[in-house]
Amino acid sequence: MNLAKARWQSRDDTGKILEDCSTFAQGATLPECAELSQLMAGDAAVGFANEWLMAMVEACRADPLAQVPFRHSHSGGVGTIQLHRVGRVTLSLIAIEPQSDAPARSIAFTDCERHEIVLAGTGRGMAYAFEANGPLQGSMLPLRPGTRFCGDKDHSRAILALDTPLVVLRLVREPENPASTRQVDIATGKIVHRASASPAEGRAELAAALLGAMGRKDAAPALARYACGQTGEGARWQALRNALALDTRVGFGALCRIADRNDDTIADEAGALRDSLCTTYPQLAHLQDQLCLVN
């Protein structure tokens, strides 16, 4: 299997595409990577996937118990095989099975440059653009061989229905410091969940949740300081939530400081939470007045 992989990678056409992946990972734009750009334009995508598939099938026929030497996963009707990864760039094949469930009510916006082209299958989708404080703006995205989609932190797509399994070739480039992934309610545009794209921030979220679950009131000031920092949004919200739960005065003070910043990415949401808490708990409105006098 490793020999089959090496032979596929050493093909002249495949080699040029993988070289362009390296160039793309170093910061070049997609049009500057001629072979890779042509691949994602659809001119050579099916042939590229077929060459890979034939190489793997022939090797599997020779050794039926062999393991495919590519990172792969399958969950929730979605299968992924990572054909190549270099630096922050990943080239993958995605297979999506038809689902009988109702269309999703929310959609994830991930901070990465993403290019997709449909190789096989048909169905219906929607392309969405994120706009703060308003419903998502969507447009129909017919899914059929040759359909292309380009996404980033403010543009994503959702699958409404599939007639047949969908096979997609996906090219992704991650930023050096990605913003958190936002799960957004399609009908209202409200952010219902945030998830950090950084392993370090993920650890910070876990630590904040653990301190909250342990009832460590002595950690509230440290959590409040972290929430007022400039790290990932998801980790800051987790720290703020647990600071509020552990010590209302300390956590609410941090919430007010964030809400009053003009240049903070979560200031609007912090302000909305402050207003909601003050309406539900009038004593917090009095505490806000006290904090303002102190400041």
C-alpha atoms as a printed R data frame, in Angstrom:
    type eleno elety resid chain resno       x      y       z
1   ATOM     1    CA   MET     A     1   0.000  0.000   0.000
2   ATOM     2    CA   ASN     A     2   2.858  2.376   0.778
3   ATOM     3    CA   LEU     A     3   4.406  1.560  -2.584
4   ATOM     4    CA   ALA     A     4   1.098  2.302  -4.326
5   ATOM     5    CA   LYS     A     5   0.913  5.617  -2.478
6   ATOM     6    CA   ALA     A     6   4.487  6.507  -3.484
7   ATOM     7    CA   ARG     A     7   3.793  5.653  -7.132
8   ATOM     8    CA   TRP     A     8   0.657  7.804  -7.139
9   ATOM     9    CA   GLN     A     9   2.530 10.729  -5.569
10  ATOM    10    CA   SER     A    10   5.371 10.408  -8.085
11  ATOM    11    CA   ARG     A    11   3.102 10.694 -11.129
12  ATOM    12    CA   ASP     A    12   3.972 13.813 -13.106
13  ATOM    13    CA   ASP     A    13   0.497 15.383 -12.851
14  ATOM    14    CA   THR     A    14   0.045 14.436  -9.199
15  ATOM    15    CA   GLY     A    15   3.517 15.693  -8.297
16  ATOM    16    CA   LYS     A    16   2.828 19.125  -9.758
17  ATOM    17    CA   ILE     A    17  -0.414 19.413  -7.793
18  ATOM    18    CA   LEU     A    18   1.270 18.403  -4.533
19  ATOM    19    CA   GLU     A    19   4.077 20.907  -5.209
20  ATOM    20    CA   ASP     A    20   1.461 23.600  -5.682
21  ATOM    21    CA   CYS     A    21  -0.037 22.605  -2.314
22  ATOM    22    CA   SER     A    22   3.334 23.467  -0.758
23  ATOM    23    CA   THR     A    23   3.395 26.810  -2.574
24  ATOM    24    CA   PHE     A    24  -0.174 27.498  -1.455
25  ATOM    25    CA   ALA     A    25   0.792 26.659   2.142
26  ATOM    26    CA   GLN     A    26   3.572 29.260   1.970
27  ATOM    27    CA   GLY     A    27   1.045 32.024   1.316
28  ATOM    28    CA   ALA     A    28   0.576 32.138  -2.457
29  ATOM    29    CA   THR     A    29  -2.893 32.834  -3.812
30  ATOM    30    CA   LEU     A    30  -4.730 30.012  -5.539
31  ATOM    31    CA   PRO     A    31  -4.431 31.600  -9.039
32  ATOM    32    CA   GLU     A    32  -0.659 31.691  -8.507
33  ATOM    33    CA   CYS     A    33  -0.691 27.880  -8.196
34  ATOM    34    CA   ALA     A    34  -1.566 26.945 -11.783
35  ATOM    35    CA   GLU     A    35  -1.961 23.165 -11.423
36  ATOM    36    CA   LEU     A    36  -3.839 23.370  -8.133
37  ATOM    37    CA   SER     A    37  -6.060 26.156  -9.433
38  ATOM    38    CA   GLN     A    38  -6.898 24.126 -12.538
39  ATOM    39    CA   LEU     A    39  -7.689 21.124 -10.353
40  ATOM    40    CA   MET     A    40 -10.146 23.067  -8.182
41  ATOM    41    CA   ALA     A    41 -11.672 24.692 -11.262
42  ATOM    42    CA   GLY     A    42 -12.914 21.236 -12.198
43  ATOM    43    CA   ASP     A    43 -10.889 20.597 -15.338
44  ATOM    44    CA   ALA     A    44  -8.900 17.750 -13.833
45  ATOM    45    CA   ALA     A    45 -10.636 16.986 -10.532
46  ATOM    46    CA   VAL     A    46 -12.410 13.768 -11.552
47  ATOM    47    CA   GLY     A    47  -9.320 12.360 -13.273
48  ATOM    48    CA   PHE     A    48  -7.192 13.213 -10.225
49  ATOM    49    CA   ALA     A    49  -9.570 11.383  -7.886
50  ATOM    50    CA   ASN     A    50  -9.889  8.411 -10.256
51  ATOM    51    CA   GLU     A    51  -6.114  7.972 -10.491
52  ATOM    52    CA   TRP     A    52  -5.864  7.890  -6.725
53  ATOM    53    CA   LEU     A    53  -8.785  5.464  -6.424
54  ATOM    54    CA   MET     A    54  -7.401  3.092  -9.076
55  ATOM    55    CA   ALA     A    55  -4.006  3.011  -7.353
56  ATOM    56    CA   MET     A    56  -5.588  2.138  -4.008
57  ATOM    57    CA   VAL     A    57  -8.029 -0.439  -5.423
58  ATOM    58    CA   GLU     A    58  -5.287 -2.287  -7.274
59  ATOM    59    CA   ALA     A    59  -3.188 -2.430  -4.108
60  ATOM    60    CA   CYS     A    60  -6.180 -3.621  -2.046
61  ATOM    61    CA   ARG     A    61  -6.880 -6.391  -4.543
62  ATOM    62    CA   ALA     A    62  -3.319 -7.621  -4.135
63  ATOM    63    CA   ASP     A    63  -3.476 -7.364  -0.317
64  ATOM    64    CA   PRO     A    64  -7.135 -7.370   0.848
65  ATOM    65    CA   LEU     A    65  -6.227 -6.947   4.544
66  ATOM    66    CA   ALA     A    66  -3.878 -4.015   4.020
67  ATOM    67    CA   GLN     A    67  -4.538 -0.640   5.665
68  ATOM    68    CA   VAL     A    68  -5.039  2.413   3.440
69  ATOM    69    CA   PRO     A    69  -2.050  4.696   4.223
70  ATOM    70    CA   PHE     A    70  -4.097  7.909   4.356
71  ATOM    71    CA   ARG     A    71  -5.712  9.528   7.356
72  ATOM    72    CA   HIS     A    72  -9.439  8.827   7.185
73  ATOM    73    CA   SER     A    73 -12.621  8.970   9.256
74  ATOM    74    CA   HIS     A    74 -16.357  8.293   9.037
75  ATOM    75    CA   SER     A    75 -19.027  9.798  11.267
76  ATOM    76    CA   GLY     A    76 -22.655 10.810  10.883
77  ATOM    77    CA   GLY     A    77 -22.847  9.753   7.263
78  ATOM    78    CA   VAL     A    78 -19.755 11.741   6.266
79  ATOM    79    CA   GLY     A    79 -16.536  9.996   5.231
80  ATOM    80    CA   THR     A    80 -13.243 11.848   4.802
81  ATOM    81    CA   ILE     A    81  -9.917 10.758   3.331
82  ATOM    82    CA   GLN     A    82  -6.981 13.154   3.613
83  ATOM    83    CA   LEU     A    83  -5.080 12.817   0.339
84  ATOM    84    CA   HIS     A    84  -2.330 15.280   1.216
85  ATOM    85    CA   ARG     A    85  -1.388 17.685   3.994
86  ATOM    86    CA   VAL     A    86   1.490 20.156   4.018
87  ATOM    87    CA   GLY     A    87   1.769 22.941   6.572
88  ATOM    88    CA   ARG     A    88  -1.644 24.569   6.940
89  ATOM    89    CA   VAL     A    89  -3.029 23.137   3.675
90  ATOM    90    CA   THR     A    90  -5.121 19.972   3.351
91  ATOM    91    CA   LEU     A    91  -6.482 18.277   0.213
92  ATOM    92    CA   SER     A    92  -9.259 15.775   0.939
93  ATOM    93    CA   LEU     A    93 -12.004 13.656  -0.581
94  ATOM    94    CA   ILE     A    94 -15.368 13.919   1.202
95  ATOM    95    CA   ALA     A    95 -18.259 11.458   0.745
96  ATOM    96    CA   ILE     A    96 -21.641 12.543   2.142
97  ATOM    97    CA   GLU     A    97 -24.540 10.101   2.387
98  ATOM    98    CA   PRO     A    98 -28.201 11.182   1.971
99  ATOM    99    CA   GLN     A    99 -29.870 11.822   5.321
100 ATOM   100    CA   SER     A   100 -33.540 11.469   6.223
101 ATOM   101    CA   ASP     A   101 -33.278 14.014   9.042
102 ATOM   102    CA   ALA     A   102 -34.796 17.492   8.775
103 ATOM   103    CA   PRO     A   103 -32.484 20.204   7.403
104 ATOM   104    CA   ALA     A   104 -30.162 21.706  10.000
105 ATOM   105    CA   ARG     A   105 -31.376 24.786  11.832
106 ATOM   106    CA   SER     A   106 -27.863 26.107  12.385
107 ATOM   107    CA   ILE     A   107 -24.666 26.275  10.361
108 ATOM   108    CA   ALA     A   108 -20.978 26.516  11.274
109 ATOM   109    CA   PHE     A   109 -18.725 29.322  10.043
110 ATOM   110    CA   THR     A   110 -15.086 28.225  10.254
111 ATOM   111    CA   ASP     A   111 -12.118 30.552   9.902
112 ATOM   112    CA   CYS     A   112 -10.303 28.990   6.941
113 ATOM   113    CA   GLU     A   113 -10.017 29.429   3.199
114 ATOM   114    CA   ARG     A   114 -11.995 26.592   1.652
115 ATOM   115    CA   HIS     A   115 -12.486 25.503  -1.973
116 ATOM   116    CA   GLU     A   116 -14.805 22.633  -2.921
117 ATOM   117    CA   ILE     A   117 -15.865 20.997  -6.157
118 ATOM   118    CA   VAL     A   118 -18.501 18.286  -6.541
119 ATOM   119    CA   LEU     A   119 -17.206 15.168  -8.315
120 ATOM   120    CA   ALA     A   120 -20.321 12.984  -8.147
121 ATOM   121    CA   GLY     A   121 -23.859 13.044  -6.794
122 ATOM   122    CA   THR     A   122 -26.786 15.450  -6.952
123 ATOM   123    CA   GLY     A   123 -28.824 17.408  -4.461
124 ATOM   124    CA   ARG     A   124 -29.737 20.855  -3.170
125 ATOM   125    CA   GLY     A   125 -27.789 23.183  -0.931
126 ATOM   126    CA   MET     A   126 -27.647 26.757   0.297
127 ATOM   127    CA   ALA     A   127 -24.727 29.154   0.411
128 ATOM   128    CA   TYR     A   128 -24.858 31.524   3.397
129 ATOM   129    CA   ALA     A   129 -23.134 34.805   4.225
130 ATOM   130    CA   PHE     A   130 -22.791 35.841   7.871
131 ATOM   131    CA   GLU     A   131 -23.849 39.334   8.892
132 ATOM   132    CA   ALA     A   132 -23.819 40.468  12.519
133 ATOM   133    CA   ASN     A   133 -27.181 41.244  14.144
134 ATOM   134    CA   GLY     A   134 -29.379 39.871  11.386
135 ATOM   135    CA   PRO     A   135 -30.724 36.721   9.704
136 ATOM   136    CA   LEU     A   136 -28.311 34.872   7.463
137 ATOM   137    CA   GLN     A   137 -28.351 35.814   3.791
138 ATOM   138    CA   GLY     A   138 -28.648 32.664   1.665
139 ATOM   139    CA   SER     A   139 -28.727 31.706  -1.998
140 ATOM   140    CA   MET     A   140 -29.554 28.381  -3.644
141 ATOM   141    CA   LEU     A   141 -26.598 26.115  -4.405
142 ATOM   142    CA   PRO     A   142 -27.514 23.310  -6.856
143 ATOM   143    CA   LEU     A   143 -25.326 20.304  -6.111
144 ATOM   144    CA   ARG     A   144 -24.182 18.378  -9.179
145 ATOM   145    CA   PRO     A   145 -20.859 17.373 -10.761
146 ATOM   146    CA   GLY     A   146 -18.840 20.514 -11.415
147 ATOM   147    CA   THR     A   147 -20.530 22.685  -8.750
148 ATOM   148    CA   ARG     A   148 -17.946 24.838  -6.967
149 ATOM   149    CA   PHE     A   149 -18.057 26.598  -3.619
150 ATOM   150    CA   CYS     A   150 -15.570 28.922  -1.930
151 ATOM   151    CA   GLY     A   151 -15.878 29.598   1.785
152 ATOM   152    CA   ASP     A   152 -14.172 31.554   4.564
153 ATOM   153    CA   LYS     A   153 -14.990 32.725   8.086
154 ATOM   154    CA   ASP     A   154 -18.065 34.620   6.853
155 ATOM   155    CA   HIS     A   155 -19.224 32.257   4.092
156 ATOM   156    CA   SER     A   156 -20.418 28.683   4.502
157 ATOM   157    CA   ARG     A   157 -22.762 26.186   2.884
158 ATOM   158    CA   ALA     A   158 -25.431 23.780   4.057
159 ATOM   159    CA   ILE     A   159 -26.839 20.667   2.374
160 ATOM   160    CA   LEU     A   160 -30.643 20.651   2.216
161 ATOM   161    CA   ALA     A   161 -31.208 17.298   0.513
162 ATOM   162    CA   LEU     A   162 -29.292 14.718  -1.511
163 ATOM   163    CA   ASP     A   163 -30.665 12.469  -4.235
164 ATOM   164    CA   THR     A   164 -27.510 10.346  -4.302
165 ATOM   165    CA   PRO     A   165 -24.305 10.251  -2.236
166 ATOM   166    CA   LEU     A   166 -22.217 13.363  -2.798
167 ATOM   167    CA   VAL     A   167 -18.461 13.181  -3.424
168 ATOM   168    CA   VAL     A   168 -16.500 16.407  -2.975
169 ATOM   169    CA   LEU     A   169 -12.854 17.348  -3.469
170 ATOM   170    CA   ARG     A   170 -11.943 19.909  -0.795
171 ATOM   171    CA   LEU     A   171  -8.919 22.199  -0.482
172 ATOM   172    CA   VAL     A   172  -8.464 23.973   2.861
173 ATOM   173    CA   ARG     A   173  -5.904 26.502   4.049
174 ATOM   174    CA   GLU     A   174  -5.969 27.375   7.737
175 ATOM   175    CA   PRO     A   175  -4.807 30.796   8.969
176 ATOM   176    CA   GLU     A   176  -1.897 30.982  11.385
177 ATOM   177    CA   ASN     A   177  -4.161 32.310  14.147
178 ATOM   178    CA   PRO     A   178  -7.694 31.167  13.333
179 ATOM   179    CA   ALA     A   179 -10.698 32.808  14.960
180 ATOM   180    CA   SER     A   180 -13.181 30.591  16.764
181 ATOM   181    CA   THR     A   181 -15.765 28.597  14.848
182 ATOM   182    CA   ARG     A   182 -19.251 30.086  15.176
183 ATOM   183    CA   GLN     A   183 -22.413 27.962  15.122
184 ATOM   184    CA   VAL     A   184 -25.131 30.316  13.907
185 ATOM   185    CA   ASP     A   185 -28.921 29.964  13.955
186 ATOM   186    CA   ILE     A   186 -30.021 30.242  10.320
187 ATOM   187    CA   ALA     A   187 -33.384 31.908  11.024
188 ATOM   188    CA   THR     A   188 -32.143 34.650  13.343
189 ATOM   189    CA   GLY     A   189 -28.402 34.938  12.681
190 ATOM   190    CA   LYS     A   190 -27.755 34.538  16.417
191 ATOM   191    CA   ILE     A   191 -24.513 32.820  17.442
192 ATOM   192    CA   VAL     A   192 -25.567 29.789  19.480
193 ATOM   193    CA   HIS     A   193 -22.141 28.265  20.108
194 ATOM   194    CA   ARG     A   194 -18.451 29.032  19.730
195 ATOM   195    CA   ALA     A   195 -15.586 26.561  19.495
196 ATOM   196    CA   SER     A   196 -11.925 27.449  19.533
197 ATOM   197    CA   ALA     A   197  -9.837 26.425  16.530
198 ATOM   198    CA   SER     A   198  -6.665 26.593  18.615
199 ATOM   199    CA   PRO     A   199  -5.538 23.567  20.692
200 ATOM   200    CA   ALA     A   200  -4.127 25.932  23.330
201 ATOM   201    CA   GLU     A   201  -7.428 27.776  23.609
202 ATOM   202    CA   GLY     A   202  -9.240 24.459  23.711
203 ATOM   203    CA   ARG     A   203  -7.172 23.513  26.739
204 ATOM   204    CA   ALA     A   204  -8.004 26.869  28.321
205 ATOM   205    CA   GLU     A   205 -11.734 26.235  27.761
206 ATOM   206    CA   LEU     A   206 -11.428 22.828  29.385
207 ATOM   207    CA   ALA     A   207  -9.511 24.283  32.343
208 ATOM   208    CA   ALA     A   208 -12.142 27.003  32.859
209 ATOM   209    CA   ALA     A   209 -14.947 24.440  32.756
210 ATOM   210    CA   LEU     A   210 -13.102 22.221  35.232
211 ATOM   211    CA   LEU     A   211 -12.533 25.089  37.679
212 ATOM   212    CA   GLY     A   212 -16.209 25.943  37.458
213 ATOM   213    CA   ALA     A   213 -17.280 22.339  38.038
214 ATOM   214    CA   MET     A   214 -14.959 22.136  41.079
215 ATOM   215    CA   GLY     A   215 -16.513 25.288  42.526
216 ATOM   216    CA   ARG     A   216 -13.143 27.011  42.847
217 ATOM   217    CA   LYS     A   217 -14.273 30.490  43.866
218 ATOM   218    CA   ASP     A   218 -10.641 31.500  44.335
219 ATOM   219    CA   ALA     A   219 -10.184 31.070  40.550
220 ATOM   220    CA   ALA     A   220 -12.829 33.677  39.662
221 ATOM   221    CA   PRO     A   221 -10.386 36.644  39.467
222 ATOM   222    CA   ALA     A   222  -8.008 34.694  37.199
223 ATOM   223    CA   LEU     A   223 -10.907 33.625  34.966
224 ATOM   224    CA   ALA     A   224 -12.149 37.225  34.815
225 ATOM   225    CA   ARG     A   225  -8.708 38.473  33.773
226 ATOM   226    CA   TYR     A   226  -8.512 35.793  31.070
227 ATOM   227    CA   ALA     A   227 -11.985 36.747  29.801
228 ATOM   228    CA   CYS     A   228 -10.857 40.366  29.467
229 ATOM   229    CA   GLY     A   229  -7.790 39.389  27.429
230 ATOM   230    CA   GLN     A   230  -7.413 39.225  23.662
231 ATOM   231    CA   THR     A   231  -7.246 35.458  23.144
232 ATOM   232    CA   GLY     A   232  -9.831 33.292  21.385
233 ATOM   233    CA   GLU     A   233 -13.482 34.230  21.722
234 ATOM   234    CA   GLY     A   234 -14.618 30.749  22.732
235 ATOM   235    CA   ALA     A   235 -12.109 30.417  25.569
236 ATOM   236    CA   ARG     A   236 -12.919 33.928  26.805
237 ATOM   237    CA   TRP     A   237 -16.643 33.179  26.912
238 ATOM   238    CA   GLN     A   238 -16.023 29.956  28.813
239 ATOM   239    CA   ALA     A   239 -13.855 31.805  31.338
240 ATOM   240    CA   LEU     A   240 -16.440 34.581  31.680
241 ATOM   241    CA   ARG     A   241 -19.312 32.153  32.164
242 ATOM   242    CA   ASN     A   242 -17.520 30.311  34.945
243 ATOM   243    CA   ALA     A   243 -16.325 33.550  36.575
244 ATOM   244    CA   LEU     A   244 -19.966 34.659  36.756
245 ATOM   245    CA   ALA     A   245 -20.994 31.326  38.250
246 ATOM   246    CA   LEU     A   246 -18.200 31.292  40.842
247 ATOM   247    CA   ASP     A   247 -18.293 34.951  41.927
248 ATOM   248    CA   THR     A   248 -21.102 37.100  40.542
249 ATOM   249    CA   ARG     A   249 -19.487 40.429  41.414
250 ATOM   250    CA   VAL     A   250 -16.111 39.536  39.872
251 ATOM   251    CA   GLY     A   251 -17.654 37.924  36.784
252 ATOM   252    CA   PHE     A   252 -20.162 40.740  36.235
253 ATOM   253    CA   GLY     A   253 -17.379 43.308  36.530
254 ATOM   254    CA   ALA     A   254 -15.482 41.529  33.751
255 ATOM   255    CA   LEU     A   255 -18.651 41.376  31.658
256 ATOM   256    CA   CYS     A   256 -19.150 45.146  32.000
257 ATOM   257    CA   ARG     A   257 -15.538 45.908  31.063
258 ATOM   258    CA   ILE     A   258 -15.836 43.806  27.896
259 ATOM   259    CA   ALA     A   259 -19.202 45.312  26.957
260 ATOM   260    CA   ASP     A   260 -17.838 48.864  27.248
261 ATOM   261    CA   ARG     A   261 -14.939 48.282  24.821
262 ATOM   262    CA   ASN     A   262 -15.396 49.615  21.315
263 ATOM   263    CA   ASP     A   263 -12.705 47.452  19.743
264 ATOM   264    CA   ASP     A   264 -13.555 44.091  21.341
265 ATOM   265    CA   THR     A   265 -14.951 41.450  18.986
266 ATOM   266    CA   ILE     A   266 -17.373 40.165  21.634
267 ATOM   267    CA   ALA     A   267 -18.404 43.572  23.021
268 ATOM   268    CA   ASP     A   268 -21.846 43.552  21.358
269 ATOM   269    CA   GLU     A   269 -22.685 40.102  22.655
270 ATOM   270    CA   ALA     A   270 -21.351 40.978  26.108
271 ATOM   271    CA   GLY     A   271 -23.551 44.085  26.108
272 ATOM   272    CA   ALA     A   272 -26.602 42.029  25.154
273 ATOM   273    CA   LEU     A   273 -25.869 39.554  27.948
274 ATOM   274    CA   ARG     A   274 -25.408 42.393  30.458
275 ATOM   275    CA   ASP     A   275 -28.752 43.948  29.488
276 ATOM   276    CA   SER     A   276 -30.474 40.580  29.734
277 ATOM   277    CA   LEU     A   277 -29.014 39.854  33.165
278 ATOM   278    CA   CYS     A   278 -29.892 43.320  34.477
279 ATOM   279    CA   THR     A   279 -33.483 42.877  33.286
280 ATOM   280    CA   THR     A   280 -33.807 39.439  34.869
281 ATOM   281    CA   TYR     A   281 -31.921 40.336  38.061
282 ATOM   282    CA   PRO     A   282 -32.493 44.018  38.989
283 ATOM   283    CA   GLN     A   283 -29.851 43.768  41.727
284 ATOM   284    CA   LEU     A   284 -27.242 43.450  38.962
285 ATOM   285    CA   ALA     A   285 -28.331 46.811  37.543
286 ATOM   286    CA   HIS     A   286 -27.567 48.294  40.956
287 ATOM   287    CA   LEU     A   287 -24.211 46.485  40.944
288 ATOM   288    CA   GLN     A   288 -23.486 47.960  37.499
289 ATOM   289    CA   ASP     A   289 -24.057 51.462  38.887
290 ATOM   290    CA   GLN     A   290 -21.659 50.723  41.742
291 ATOM   291    CA   LEU     A   291 -19.015 49.472  39.325
292 ATOM   292    CA   CYS     A   292 -19.378 52.578  37.172
293 ATOM   293    CA   LEU     A   293 -18.852 54.824  40.224
294 ATOM   294    CA   VAL     A   294 -15.739 52.860  41.155
295 ATOM   295    CA   ASN     A   295 -14.339 53.201  37.635
